[in-house]
């Protein structure tokens, strides 16, 4: 949602300098959040929670027990 705000701000204000700084900040923030997500195993936890509701995974786990 923030990316659309940055895009509309750039179109409306035509202030390239401020728009670029906002875009750089957004990019670094997304990169940092993604790095934290993968390095603290939140990604693995997210997949496991999704697998709890996936019927295929339930069937495969019962089959290999």
N, C-alpha and C positions, 0 to 999 in steps of 0.2 A: 504494500500500500504506500509505503514511503517513497518508492521509486516513481510512482505516478505523481506524487506531490512535487518531487524534484523536477520531473519532466514538465509539468504544467507551470511550475515556477520559472523554469528556463524559458518557456515559450511566452509567458505573460510579461516577464520583467526584461527579458533580453539582456540580463546581466550575466555575461559568460563567466566572469571570475567567481562570483558567488555560487553559481550553479555548479561549476567544476569542483569547488571546495566541498559542496554538499555531496556531490557524486563520489568524490574520493573518500570522504568520511563514511558514506554508506557502504562503499566497497570494502574498506578496511574493517568496518564493523561486522559485515557479513562474513568476511574471511576469518576474523577472530572468533566469532560465534561458532562457525563450522569447525574450526580447529579445536576449540574446547569440546564441542559435541563429540567428535571422533576420538579425542585423546582421553576422555573420561569415561568411555564405554557407554555413554548415553545412547549411541547408535545401536549397540547390541541389545540394550534394554528395550529400546523402541521396537526393534524387530521381534523380540520375544513376546512383547505385549500384543503385537499384531498377530503373531502365530497362535496365540491363545484363542482367537476368534476365526482362524482360517480352518475350514473344514478339511481341506486336503492335508494340512499339517497334522491335524488331530488323527486322521485315518492312518497316516504314515507312522506316527508315533505308536499307535496301538498295534500296528502290524509288526513293528520291529521290537516290541517289548518281549 
